[in-house]
């Protein structure tokens, strides 16, 4: 049996069958109920020493990392997950009982909704700057029920243009909600082929090195 993190699988899915599969160093950031990241560097899925690579929910951004209330799910997630977005909206005078979808749907006519998404985007943009400083990805792919919203992407790009001299390109997942499933299928096929033949077929997702025909900068430009 193979067990893998869902966001890691989404990154593998994008690496294998996504629109930007020629990019060999990228981060897949999923924002929904929580926030997580799958990282591919030089064609390899990065898991870390204990499998915790990409757990950006615990980045010390958006709150106080020494506050014990943030220890369970992480400081960044406490500030940007779906529950936090709704709480922020209500705190700004928004209607009680609203969902995240309602907040996005009311952006054009609701100042509290606009401020909420702008503040959340500012926090996530700060996290992206930190990620970029460590990893230098050619591309950030946004996914998840919230991360894939074009309105959030536009707000992120506004904030990144203010805090980065050369903002990292952002794109929305071309596989959408299928990214994790595609990654799971690709991972299963790779392990099956490896168990049968001891080699990885060309073009299969490997979590290892891919042939580089185009540079990351060329693709992301």
N, C-alpha and C positions, 0 to 999 in steps of 0.2 A: 504494500500500500504506500502511496506517495501523498504526503501532506504538504501543502504550500499555502502561504499567505495570499489572500484574495487580491490585494493590490499588486503584489509581486506577479501574480498570474495575469493581471490586466496589463502590466508592463511587458510581459512575455508575449501576450497576444498582440500588442501594438508592434513589438519588435518583429514578430513573425508575419502578421497579415495586415498591419496598420498602414495608413497612407504614408507615414514617415519612417518606414522600416529601413531606409538607407541611412538614417541617422544612428550613429553607434554609441553616442553618449547623450542620454536624456533622462529626465525624471518624469514619472507619471504620478501626478498628484490627484488623489480622489477626495472630494469633499462631499459629505452627505450627513448621515447621522453623526459621524466623526470625521477625522481627517487622517490620511495616511499617504505613504509614498512608496512606489517601486522604482528602483534605481538601476539603470543599465549603464555601465561604464566600459568603454572600449569593447562593446559587443557582449559584455558579460553581466548577468544579473548579480548584483551585489547583495549578499545576505548578511554579512558581518560575522563576527566570531561566534555569536550565539543566536543568529537568525534575527537580530533586532535592527538591522540596517533599514533605514527608511521610516522608522517609527517617529515621524515628525510631530505627532501629537504632543510629544514631551519636549519639544523645543521651548526654551524659556522666552516665549514671545506672546504678547497679548495679556499678560498677567504676571503675578508674582510666583515664580517656581518654588519658593520657600513656603507658600501657603499650602498647608496639608490638604485643603479641599481640592487642589489640583493634582494630587499625587495619583489618584485612581485612574483617570483617563488622560491626564496630561494638560499642561498649561495652555498650549495652542488650541487643543480641542475644546477645552472649557470656554474659549473665547470665540470659536468659529464653527462649532458643530451646530446642527439644526436646532437643538434646544436653546443654545446660547443666542442664536439669531432671533428666535421668537422672543426670548426674554429681553433682548436689547430693544426690539421693536416695541414691545409693550411698555418698557421703561421710557421710551421716547414719546409716549402718548398714543401708540397704535392700539387698535382694537384688540381686546382680550379674546382669546380663542382663535386667533389667526394662525394659519400654517405658513411654512416657508414659501409654499407655492403662492398663497395669497399675497405675501409680501412682495414677491417678484411681480405678480399680476398687477399690483397697485402702484408700481414705481412711478408711472407718469403722473399720477394725481395725488399721491400721498407723500408728504414731506418726511414723515417718520420712516416710511419704507425706503426712500432714497437715502436718508442719512444712515439707516441701518446697514444697507448693502455697501455703502461707501466706507463705513467704519470697518466692517468685516473685511472688505477688500484691502484696506490699508494694513490691517494686521497680517493677512496672508501675504501681501506684497513684501512686508518686512521679513517673513519667513523665507520667501523665495530669494531675497537678497542674501540671506544667511546660507541657504542651500547652494546658491550660485558661487558664493565665495569659497566654499569647500570643494565643490564638485566640478564647477565650470561646465555645466551641461550646454549642449548646442541648442537644446529645445526643452521646454516644459510642456507636457501634454496634460490637459485638465480633463478629469473625468468625475464620475459620481453624479448623483441627482442634482446637487448644487453646483459642483465644480464645472459641469458641462453647460451651465447657463451662459448664454452669450452676454447677458447684462453684467454678470460677474467678471467675465473675461475683459470686457471693455473697461470696467472700473479698475481691475488689476493693472491693465496697460497704462491707464492714466497715472496711477500711483508709481508704477515702476519707472515711468519716464521722468519722474521727479526725483528719484533716489538712485538711479543708475545712469552712468554716462552712456553706456551701450546696453540698453535693456535686453534681457534674454527673450527670444521669441516665445510667445504662448500660442498654443493651438488646442482646440477641443478634440477629444478622442474621436477618431474616425470610426471606431467600432462601437462607440456608445456603450449601452448596457451589456453588449455581447463580449466586451473586451476580456473579462475574467473567464468566461466560458471558452472563448477561442484560445486563450492562454492555457487553460486546463487541457484542452484537446491536444494542443501542440506539445505540451509537456508529456502527456501520456504517450503520444506517438513516438517522441524522442526516446523515452525510456524503454518502450517496447522494442524499437529498432536496436537500441544499444544492448538490450538483454539477449536479443536473437543473434545479432551479428557483431557486437562489440565495437561498432563504429556508428557515427552520426551521419545520416544522409545530408547531402548538400541542400541548403535552404530550410532545414528544419530548425526550430528554436532549440537552442542548446544551453542557455545560461552560460555559454562559453563564447569563444571567439567566432565572429562571422567574417567572411571575406569582405574587405573594404574596397569598393569600386569607386566610391564618391566620398569626398571629405565631408565631415559634419558641417563645416562652415559653408560649403557650396550648397548643401541641401537646405540649410536653415536660412540662407540669405534670401 
